[in-house]
Amino acid sequence: MAGRRLMTLLLLLAAFLAGASGSKPSAKFELIHGGQAPWDEVARKDQERTAFICSHARRRATEAAARGGAKRKAKAAPADEAFAMPLSSGAYTGTGQYFVRFRVGTPARPFLLVADTGSDLTWVKCHGHDHDAPAPGYGAPASNDSSSSLSAAASSSHARVFLPDRSRTWAPIPCSSDTCTASLPFSLAACPTPGGPCAYDYRYKDGSAARGTVGTDSATIALSGRAATAKKQQRQAKLRGVVLGCTTSYTGESFLASDGVLSLGYSNISFASRAAARFGGRFSYCLVDHLAPRNATSYLTFGPNPAVSSPPSKTACGGGSPAVAAPRPGARQTPLLLDHRMRPFYAVTVNGISVDGELLKIPRLVWDVEKGGGAILDSGTSLTVLVSPAYRAVVAALSKKLAGLPRVTMDPFDYCYNWTSPSTGEDLAMAVPELAVHFAGSARLQPPAKSYVIDAAPGVKCIGLQEGDWPGVSVIGNILQQEHLWEFDLKNRRLRFKRSRCTQ
């Protein structure tokens, strides 16, 4: 009976996957890293973001319990055409974030957005009406003091803002619609008139916020892959129905260096989920060294990435249906936990952390979502944040190996060292202990030493980890992710990664 049931399931799976064979086109985006902010400021923002992540996870768990654990499945869009969106490079901006170029509206206008796997709302700085707007111009990003509106920035012809009245494809979402009331968790309850726009007040844990109205518009993307080669006259295409926030006011310093946020989180309305559904259910990114020169670029890709995963193999179930793609040689693979309590964040199962091959004594419940723990990858956090039991074990092991170096004090780090030779004035040729994060499925992340013993100041290196509250969620930040290619296979719930310099 069990064998018959298994065969039935396999046949159903084969039928479901039938017709999905063949290479998938990809969409490639340049990723640009902003300049480095002071470490104490970076750490403060990371800690506030981590606190938000933990409170978000608790709220999600409470909401799920209230709903009786009910889940809704977002209907996947058909991957019937090759879509791609180019993202151009940007300059250093003094933050610990990574940026992408995003072209939106008809005619399309370019914007520099934060690439954030922890966001479900894509938004751009915006003017709601033509009579408020400056003449079209796309120079430096719109600036703002730590107060609210865009009016001062808009008075300059160099302000880079979105003008929905000038986009032929902009469609506001009514505040009375199901989309506003049920699908957008950040929307406001107020709805003065049924046909009025859906308003939002998107709050961030560091005290910053974005306010405006939400609608849909088209993103202009560049075709790539086989289809683009065959039809050069159609290299540009539109990705329609992108949920887009038109931010008319914002507060805080988080967005001074950018024009908004590109949502790469797991959500039925995020850009990543919508775009990945059109490109085989996957997206990937590769982050260059956070201290790389400003002209060094990397890529955000939607669709199968041949550098990290091979084309799907054929199954033995008949029908020639494709199976799940396998990682390329040198790439690792681990389950991607799309847990409802963690959304829109991407969680992974951590089995442990080792230093110089020795597995550290960290309670397993630290990595257990069911016990108030867990771990996520977050492109919007710079420094990796480990909850107290894990942090103390890791820094104790690393500092023991570095005990021969003179200690120095430097906020916000607990362990910093004078790395300068007194005789030559050059950096010491000191071996850094090897750190490894062990994921489920025997996948092991072995970051370069500079990703966890970081250059904090001339001649000074620090253990670049932060301590988080327990219980709580540990966050693998973008510095620990740097110089690796990461593929988020949403369709098959796999995370694949491999070492890469990330430049092409």
Secondary structure, 3 states (H helix, E strand, C coil): CHHHHHHHHHHHHHHHHCCCCCCCCCEEEEEEECCCCCHHHHHHHHHHHHHHHHHHHHHHHHHHHHCCCCCCCCCCCCCCCCCCCCCCCCCCCCCCCEEEEEEECCCCEEEEEEEECCCCCCEEEECCCHHHCCCCCCCCCCCCCCCCECHHHHCCCCCCCECHHHCCCCEECECCCHHHHHHCCCECCCCCCCCCEEEEEEECCCCCEEEEEEEEEEEEEECCCHHHHHCHHHCEEEEEEEEEEEEEEEECCCCCCCCEEEECCCCCCCHHHHHHHHCCCEEEEECCCCCCCCCCCEEEEECCCCCCECCCCECCCCCCCECCCCECCCCEEEEEECCCCCCCCEEECEEEEEECCEECCCCHHHHCHHHCCCEEECCCCCCEEEEHHHHHHHHHHHHHHCCCCCEEEECCEEEEEECECCCCCCECCCCCCCEEEEEHHHCEECCCHHHCEEEEECCEEEECEEEECCCCCEEECHHHHCCEEEEEECCCCEEEEEECCCCC
